[in-house]
Amino acid sequence: MNHVVTLQDAVTAFADFMEPTDAELDAIEHEWPLILAEVDLLDAQITTLDRVPNEMDARRLRRARNRVLSARCVLANRAAAVPGGAA
């Protein structure tokens, strides 16, 4: 009879030391408006997958794309303004 044994590392893959750092959480917080804009764009794209987009769908997609571009622009400008920021 073969016994199935799991490895402790696989079971507890997310230990306390693997939590995000404060810097990583701050980065996520700064990118949060972009994340939300991208989720809205994805939602608008998903609604048009199974049908031909009508005028309202096209308007929703256009506005969602504009929000994503605006959020990316804000992030890029913020990174360029910060000394040592990723530009």
N, CA, C and O atoms as CSV, one atom per row, in Angstrom:
chain,resi,resn,atom,element,x,y,z
A,1,MET,N,N,0.843,-1.169,0.000
A,1,MET,CA,C,0.000,0.000,0.000
A,1,MET,C,C,0.889,1.233,0.000
A,1,MET,O,O,1.815,1.340,0.804
A,2,ASN,N,N,0.604,2.164,-0.906
A,2,ASN,CA,C,1.354,3.411,-0.988
A,2,ASN,C,C,0.621,4.475,-0.188
A,2,ASN,O,O,-0.592,4.636,-0.316
A,3,HIS,N,N,1.358,5.192,0.628
A,3,HIS,CA,C,0.784,6.283,1.399
A,3,HIS,C,C,1.041,7.596,0.677
A,3,HIS,O,O,2.136,7.833,0.167
A,4,VAL,N,N,0.043,8.428,0.640
A,4,VAL,CA,C,0.191,9.738,0.026
A,4,VAL,C,C,0.543,10.718,1.129
A,4,VAL,O,O,-0.202,10.886,2.095
A,5,VAL,N,N,1.679,11.356,0.970
A,5,VAL,CA,C,2.156,12.303,1.975
A,5,VAL,C,C,2.376,13.644,1.300
A,5,VAL,O,O,3.010,13.711,0.247
A,6,THR,N,N,1.863,14.702,1.887
A,6,THR,CA,C,2.097,16.033,1.338
A,6,THR,C,C,3.320,16.643,1.977
A,6,THR,O,O,3.677,16.319,3.109
A,7,LEU,N,N,3.945,17.512,1.253
A,7,LEU,CA,C,5.090,18.228,1.792
A,7,LEU,C,C,4.600,19.410,2.606
A,7,LEU,O,O,3.647,20.083,2.212
A,8,GLN,N,N,5.222,19.662,3.703
A,8,GLN,CA,C,4.814,20.761,4.566
A,8,GLN,C,C,4.961,22.101,3.845
A,8,GLN,O,O,4.138,22.998,4.031
A,9,ASP,N,N,6.004,22.243,3.025
A,9,ASP,CA,C,6.191,23.502,2.313
A,9,ASP,C,C,5.045,23.763,1.338
A,9,ASP,O,O,4.614,24.905,1.180
A,10,ALA,N,N,4.559,22.732,0.695
A,10,ALA,CA,C,3.468,22.914,-0.253
A,10,ALA,C,C,2.167,23.273,0.450
A,10,ALA,O,O,1.361,24.036,-0.084
A,11,VAL,N,N,1.960,22.736,1.628
A,11,VAL,CA,C,0.729,23.005,2.364
A,11,VAL,C,C,0.747,24.413,2.948
A,11,VAL,O,O,-0.265,25.113,2.915
A,12,THR,N,N,1.869,24.820,3.471
A,12,THR,CA,C,1.992,26.145,4.080
A,12,THR,C,C,2.867,27.025,3.195
A,12,THR,O,O,3.889,27.549,3.638
A,13,ALA,N,N,2.454,27.179,1.948
A,13,ALA,CA,C,3.264,27.932,0.993
A,13,ALA,C,C,3.300,29.418,1.317
A,13,ALA,O,O,4.245,30.108,0.934
A,14,PHE,N,N,2.304,29.915,2.003
A,14,PHE,CA,C,2.258,31.343,2.294
A,14,PHE,C,C,2.498,31.570,3.780
A,14,PHE,O,O,1.559,31.742,4.558
A,15,ALA,N,N,3.747,31.567,4.151
A,15,ALA,CA,C,4.116,31.787,5.539
A,15,ALA,C,C,4.148,33.291,5.823
A,15,ALA,O,O,4.011,34.104,4.908
A,16,ASP,N,N,4.328,33.650,7.080
A,16,ASP,CA,C,4.324,35.053,7.481
A,16,ASP,C,C,5.382,35.870,6.757
A,16,ASP,O,O,5.144,37.030,6.420
A,17,PHE,N,N,6.540,35.285,6.515
A,17,PHE,CA,C,7.607,36.043,5.877
A,17,PHE,C,C,7.340,36.289,4.395
A,17,PHE,O,O,8.084,37.032,3.755
A,18,MET,N,N,6.317,35.696,3.852
A,18,MET,CA,C,5.993,35.880,2.447
A,18,MET,C,C,4.905,36.935,2.227
A,18,MET,O,O,4.412,37.086,1.109
A,19,GLU,N,N,4.534,37.652,3.258
A,19,GLU,CA,C,3.543,38.713,3.148
A,19,GLU,C,C,4.138,39.892,2.375
A,19,GLU,O,O,5.355,40.078,2.385
A,20,PRO,N,N,3.302,40.689,1.706
A,20,PRO,CA,C,3.835,41.854,1.001
A,20,PRO,C,C,4.419,42.864,1.977
A,20,PRO,O,O,3.934,43.024,3.098
A,21,THR,N,N,5.452,43.530,1.535
A,21,THR,CA,C,6.090,44.542,2.373
A,21,THR,C,C,5.263,45.825,2.340
A,21,THR,O,O,4.335,45.965,1.543
A,22,ASP,N,N,5.617,46.749,3.218
A,22,ASP,CA,C,4.919,48.039,3.236
A,22,ASP,C,C,5.116,48.787,1.926
A,22,ASP,O,O,4.197,49.449,1.443
A,23,ALA,N,N,6.309,48.684,1.350
A,23,ALA,CA,C,6.576,49.356,0.078
A,23,ALA,C,C,5.711,48.775,-1.041
A,23,ALA,O,O,5.199,49.514,-1.881
A,24,GLU,N,N,5.550,47.462,-1.049
A,24,GLU,CA,C,4.708,46.831,-2.067
A,24,GLU,C,C,3.246,47.226,-1.893
A,24,GLU,O,O,2.547,47.462,-2.878
A,25,LEU,N,N,2.780,47.298,-0.649
A,25,LEU,CA,C,1.407,47.725,-0.402
A,25,LEU,C,C,1.197,49.175,-0.803
A,25,LEU,O,O,0.138,49.521,-1.327
A,26,ASP,N,N,2.197,50.037,-0.565
A,26,ASP,CA,C,2.107,51.431,-0.987
A,26,ASP,C,C,2.048,51.542,-2.506
A,26,ASP,O,O,1.297,52.354,-3.046
A,27,ALA,N,N,2.844,50.724,-3.193
A,27,ALA,CA,C,2.827,50.737,-4.656
A,27,ALA,C,C,1.460,50.319,-5.185
A,27,ALA,O,O,0.958,50.908,-6.142
A,28,ILE,N,N,0.860,49.310,-4.570
A,28,ILE,CA,C,-0.478,48.871,-4.982
A,28,ILE,C,C,-1.490,49.978,-4.734
A,28,ILE,O,O,-2.372,50.213,-5.559
A,29,GLU,N,N,-1.366,50.653,-3.607
A,29,GLU,CA,C,-2.292,51.734,-3.282
A,29,GLU,C,C,-2.187,52.877,-4.292
A,29,GLU,O,O,-3.201,53.465,-4.668
A,30,HIS,N,N,-0.965,53.194,-4.731
A,30,HIS,CA,C,-0.783,54.258,-5.725
A,30,HIS,C,C,-1.334,53.838,-7.081
A,30,HIS,O,O,-1.810,54.683,-7.838
A,31,GLU,N,N,-1.277,52.556,-7.398
A,31,GLU,CA,C,-1.757,52.060,-8.681
A,31,GLU,C,C,-3.247,51.700,-8.651
A,31,GLU,O,O,-3.803,51.300,-9.673
A,32,TRP,N,N,-3.883,51.837,-7.512
A,32,TRP,CA,C,-5.271,51.406,-7.365
A,32,TRP,C,C,-6.228,52.066,-8.362
A,32,TRP,O,O,-7.079,51.363,-8.909
A,33,PRO,N,N,-6.139,53.376,-8.633
A,33,PRO,CA,C,-7.048,53.960,-9.634
A,33,PRO,C,C,-6.873,53.319,-11.017
A,33,PRO,O,O,-7.856,53.125,-11.731
A,34,LEU,N,N,-5.649,52.992,-11.396
A,34,LEU,CA,C,-5.418,52.323,-12.674
A,34,LEU,C,C,-6.002,50.923,-12.655
A,34,LEU,O,O,-6.596,50.487,-13.641
A,35,ILE,N,N,-5.842,50.220,-11.559
A,35,ILE,CA,C,-6.392,48.866,-11.444
A,35,ILE,C,C,-7.910,48.897,-11.598
A,35,ILE,O,O,-8.478,48.076,-12.317
A,36,LEU,N,N,-8.559,49.830,-10.933
A,36,LEU,CA,C,-10.021,49.934,-11.040
A,36,LEU,C,C,-10.453,50.310,-12.456
A,36,LEU,O,O,-11.453,49.795,-12.956
A,37,ALA,N,N,-9.705,51.207,-13.106
A,37,ALA,CA,C,-10.036,51.596,-14.475
A,37,ALA,C,C,-9.878,50.409,-15.419
A,37,ALA,O,O,-10.693,50.227,-16.323
A,38,GLU,N,N,-8.844,49.606,-15.220
A,38,GLU,CA,C,-8.642,48.434,-16.066
A,38,GLU,C,C,-9.723,47.377,-15.832
A,38,GLU,O,O,-10.127,46.684,-16.767
A,39,VAL,N,N,-10.187,47.252,-14.600
A,39,VAL,CA,C,-11.285,46.324,-14.310
A,39,VAL,C,C,-12.560,46.795,-15.007
A,39,VAL,O,O,-13.302,45.980,-15.556
A,40,ASP,N,N,-12.819,48.103,-14.990
A,40,ASP,CA,C,-13.997,48.630,-15.686
A,40,ASP,C,C,-13.901,48.389,-17.190
A,40,ASP,O,O,-14.895,48.044,-17.829
A,41,LEU,N,N,-12.704,48.569,-17.756
A,41,LEU,CA,C,-12.519,48.310,-19.180
A,41,LEU,C,C,-12.745,46.832,-19.498
A,41,LEU,O,O,-13.399,46.495,-20.485
A,42,LEU,N,N,-12.207,45.968,-18.669
A,42,LEU,CA,C,-12.392,44.544,-18.876
A,42,LEU,C,C,-13.868,44.161,-18.781
A,42,LEU,O,O,-14.351,43.338,-19.558
A,43,ASP,N,N,-14.572,44.752,-17.840
A,43,ASP,CA,C,-16.002,44.489,-17.694
A,43,ASP,C,C,-16.760,44.944,-18.938
A,43,ASP,O,O,-17.660,44.250,-19.412
A,44,ALA,N,N,-16.394,46.110,-19.463
A,44,ALA,CA,C,-17.054,46.603,-20.677
A,44,ALA,C,C,-16.746,45.699,-21.867
A,44,ALA,O,O,-17.614,45.464,-22.709
A,45,GLN,N,N,-15.527,45.195,-21.942
A,45,GLN,CA,C,-15.167,44.295,-23.036
A,45,GLN,C,C,-15.899,42.956,-22.918
A,45,GLN,O,O,-16.322,42.385,-23.924
A,46,ILE,N,N,-16.044,42.466,-21.709
A,46,ILE,CA,C,-16.725,41.185,-21.504
A,46,ILE,C,C,-18.189,41.276,-21.902
A,46,ILE,O,O,-18.736,40.326,-22.463
A,47,THR,N,N,-18.829,42.399,-21.620
A,47,THR,CA,C,-20.252,42.521,-21.955
A,47,THR,C,C,-20.484,42.519,-23.456
A,47,THR,O,O,-21.587,42.212,-23.907
A,48,THR,N,N,-19.460,42.857,-24.240
A,48,THR,CA,C,-19.641,42.893,-25.689
A,48,THR,C,C,-19.149,41.631,-26.390
A,48,THR,O,O,-19.144,41.580,-27.620
A,49,LEU,N,N,-18.739,40.623,-25.645
A,49,LEU,CA,C,-18.204,39.412,-26.261
A,49,LEU,C,C,-19.253,38.614,-27.032
A,49,LEU,O,O,-18.962,38.078,-28.101
A,50,ASP,N,N,-20.444,38.534,-26.508
A,50,ASP,CA,C,-21.437,37.650,-27.114
A,50,ASP,C,C,-22.496,38.376,-27.930
A,50,ASP,O,O,-23.522,37.790,-28.276
A,51,ARG,N,N,-22.258,39.637,-28.238
A,51,ARG,CA,C,-23.219,40.374,-29.053
A,51,ARG,C,C,-22.498,41.490,-29.807
A,51,ARG,O,O,-21.362,41.849,-29.499
A,52,VAL,N,N,-23.184,42.009,-30.781
A,52,VAL,CA,C,-22.641,43.144,-31.521
A,52,VAL,C,C,-22.811,44.387,-30.645
A,52,VAL,O,O,-23.915,44.667,-30.178
A,53,PRO,N,N,-21.727,45.131,-30.420
A,53,PRO,CA,C,-21.845,46.311,-29.546
A,53,PRO,C,C,-22.800,47.350,-30.142
A,53,PRO,O,O,-22.705,47.695,-31.320
A,54,ASN,N,N,-23.705,47.831,-29.321
A,54,ASN,CA,C,-24.598,48.902,-29.750
A,54,ASN,C,C,-23.959,50.250,-29.373
A,54,ASN,O,O,-22.810,50.293,-28.933
A,55,GLU,N,N,-24.693,51.320,-29.544
A,55,GLU,CA,C,-24.148,52.657,-29.276
A,55,GLU,C,C,-23.748,52.828,-27.808
A,55,GLU,O,O,-22.714,53.425,-27.509
A,56,MET,N,N,-24.556,52.312,-26.911
A,56,MET,CA,C,-24.230,52.420,-25.476
A,56,MET,C,C,-22.980,51.625,-25.131
A,56,MET,O,O,-22.149,52.089,-24.350
A,57,ASP,N,N,-22.835,50.430,-25.705
A,57,ASP,CA,C,-21.645,49.622,-25.470
A,57,ASP,C,C,-20.397,50.326,-25.992
A,57,ASP,O,O,-19.362,50.353,-25.327
A,58,ALA,N,N,-20.508,50.893,-27.188
A,58,ALA,CA,C,-19.366,51.594,-27.766
A,58,ALA,C,C,-18.978,52.791,-26.911
A,58,ALA,O,O,-17.793,53.066,-26.722
A,59,ARG,N,N,-19.966,53.494,-26.399
A,59,ARG,CA,C,-19.691,54.650,-25.536
A,59,ARG,C,C,-19.041,54.201,-24.226
A,59,ARG,O,O,-18.111,54.835,-23.730
A,60,ARG,N,N,-19.544,53.104,-23.682
A,60,ARG,CA,C,-18.974,52.579,-22.425
A,60,ARG,C,C,-17.532,52.130,-22.626
A,60,ARG,O,O,-16.679,52.388,-21.776
A,61,LEU,N,N,-17.250,51.455,-23.752
A,61,LEU,CA,C,-15.878,51.042,-24.052
A,61,LEU,C,C,-14.962,52.243,-24.224
A,61,LEU,O,O,-13.846,52.259,-23.705
A,62,ARG,N,N,-15.433,53.248,-24.953
A,62,ARG,CA,C,-14.623,54.442,-25.186
A,62,ARG,C,C,-14.304,55.162,-23.876
A,62,ARG,O,O,-13.167,55.576,-23.650
A,63,ARG,N,N,-15.300,55.305,-23.029
A,63,ARG,CA,C,-15.069,55.970,-21.741
A,63,ARG,C,C,-14.132,55.165,-20.851
A,63,ARG,O,O,-13.284,55.731,-20.161
A,64,ALA,N,N,-14.286,53.839,-20.866
A,64,ALA,CA,C,-13.408,52.994,-20.052
A,64,ALA,C,C,-11.968,53.084,-20.551
A,64,ALA,O,O,-11.039,53.155,-19.747
A,65,ARG,N,N,-11.773,53.083,-21.883
A,65,ARG,CA,C,-10.416,53.238,-22.425
A,65,ARG,C,C,-9.820,54.585,-22.029
A,65,ARG,O,O,-8.642,54.673,-21.683
A,66,ASN,N,N,-10.635,55.628,-22.082
A,66,ASN,CA,C,-10.146,56.962,-21.702
A,66,ASN,C,C,-9.763,57.020,-20.224
A,66,ASN,O,O,-8.783,57.669,-19.860
A,67,ARG,N,N,-10.537,56.340,-19.370
A,67,ARG,CA,C,-10.189,56.312,-17.938
A,67,ARG,C,C,-8.873,55.583,-17.711
A,67,ARG,O,O,-8.066,56.003,-16.881
A,68,VAL,N,N,-8.647,54.485,-18.447
A,68,VAL,CA,C,-7.382,53.753,-18.318
A,68,VAL,C,C,-6.220,54.628,-18.762
A,68,VAL,O,O,-5.202,54.709,-18.075
A,69,LEU,N,N,-6.371,55.287,-19.916
A,69,LEU,CA,C,-5.303,56.159,-20.405
A,69,LEU,C,C,-5.030,57.311,-19.446
A,69,LEU,O,O,-3.877,57.678,-19.221
A,70,SER,N,N,-6.076,57.872,-18.890
A,70,SER,CA,C,-5.911,58.962,-17.931
A,70,SER,C,C,-5.199,58.490,-16.667
A,70,SER,O,O,-4.315,59.178,-16.158
A,71,ALA,N,N,-5.580,57.327,-16.164
A,71,ALA,CA,C,-4.937,56.797,-14.958
A,71,ALA,C,C,-3.469,56.464,-15.230
A,71,ALA,O,O,-2.615,56.695,-14.374
A,72,ARG,N,N,-3.171,55.927,-16.411
A,72,ARG,CA,C,-1.779,55.645,-16.763
A,72,ARG,C,C,-0.966,56.926,-16.856
A,72,ARG,O,O,0.188,56.971,-16.431
A,73,CYS,N,N,-1.569,57.961,-17.411
A,73,CYS,CA,C,-0.893,59.253,-17.527
A,73,CYS,C,C,-0.584,59.826,-16.145
A,73,CYS,O,O,0.515,60.329,-15.911
A,74,VAL,N,N,-1.537,59.752,-15.244
A,74,VAL,CA,C,-1.322,60.245,-13.883
A,74,VAL,C,C,-0.198,59.474,-13.209
A,74,VAL,O,O,0.657,60.072,-12.556
A,75,LEU,N,N,-0.189,58.158,-13.358
A,75,LEU,CA,C,0.879,57.346,-12.761
A,75,LEU,C,C,2.236,57.681,-13.363
A,75,LEU,O,O,3.227,57.779,-12.639
A,76,ALA,N,N,2.291,57.857,-14.680
A,76,ALA,CA,C,3.559,58.175,-15.332
A,76,ALA,C,C,4.072,59.540,-14.881
A,76,ALA,O,O,5.265,59.708,-14.630
A,77,ASN,N,N,3.175,60.504,-14.781
A,77,ASN,CA,C,3.590,61.835,-14.323
A,77,ASN,C,C,4.033,61.810,-12.872
A,77,ASN,O,O,4.978,62.506,-12.500
A,78,ARG,N,N,3.359,61.015,-12.048
A,78,ARG,CA,C,3.735,60.911,-10.641
A,78,ARG,C,C,5.100,60.255,-10.497
A,78,ARG,O,O,5.910,60.677,-9.671
A,79,ALA,N,N,5.362,59.220,-11.299
A,79,ALA,CA,C,6.643,58.536,-11.248
A,79,ALA,C,C,7.761,59.440,-11.743
A,79,ALA,O,O,8.877,59.387,-11.227
A,80,ALA,N,N,7.465,60.280,-12.754
A,80,ALA,CA,C,8.485,61.177,-13.274
A,80,ALA,C,C,8.784,62.302,-12.295
A,80,ALA,O,O,9.898,62.826,-12.273
A,81,ALA,N,N,7.798,62.678,-11.484
A,81,ALA,CA,C,7.989,63.767,-10.535
A,81,ALA,C,C,8.762,63.322,-9.297
A,81,ALA,O,O,9.398,64.142,-8.635
A,82,VAL,N,N,8.712,62.032,-8.981
A,82,VAL,CA,C,9.384,61.516,-7.799
A,82,VAL,C,C,10.853,61.250,-8.129
A,82,VAL,O,O,11.135,60.548,-9.100
A,83,PRO,N,N,11.797,61.787,-7.353
A,83,PRO,CA,C,13.194,61.508,-7.608
A,83,PRO,C,C,13.471,60.013,-7.465
A,83,PRO,O,O,13.109,59.399,-6.462
A,84,GLY,N,N,14.108,59.441,-8.469
A,84,GLY,CA,C,14.397,58.008,-8.432
A,84,GLY,C,C,13.209,57.162,-8.833
A,84,GLY,O,O,13.265,55.937,-8.717
A,85,GLY,N,N,12.135,57.777,-9.302
A,85,GLY,CA,C,10.957,57.033,-9.724
A,85,GLY,C,C,11.196,56.354,-11.054
A,85,GLY,O,O,12.065,56.755,-11.828
A,86,ALA,N,N,10.419,55.324,-11.307
A,86,ALA,CA,C,10.560,54.596,-12.562
A,86,ALA,C,C,9.934,55.408,-13.675
A,86,ALA,O,O,8.722,55.624,-13.678
A,87,ALA,N,N,10.735,55.858,-14.614
A,87,ALA,CA,C,10.213,56.656,-15.717
A,87,ALA,C,C,10.620,56.072,-17.029
A,87,ALA,O,O,10.272,56.610,-18.079
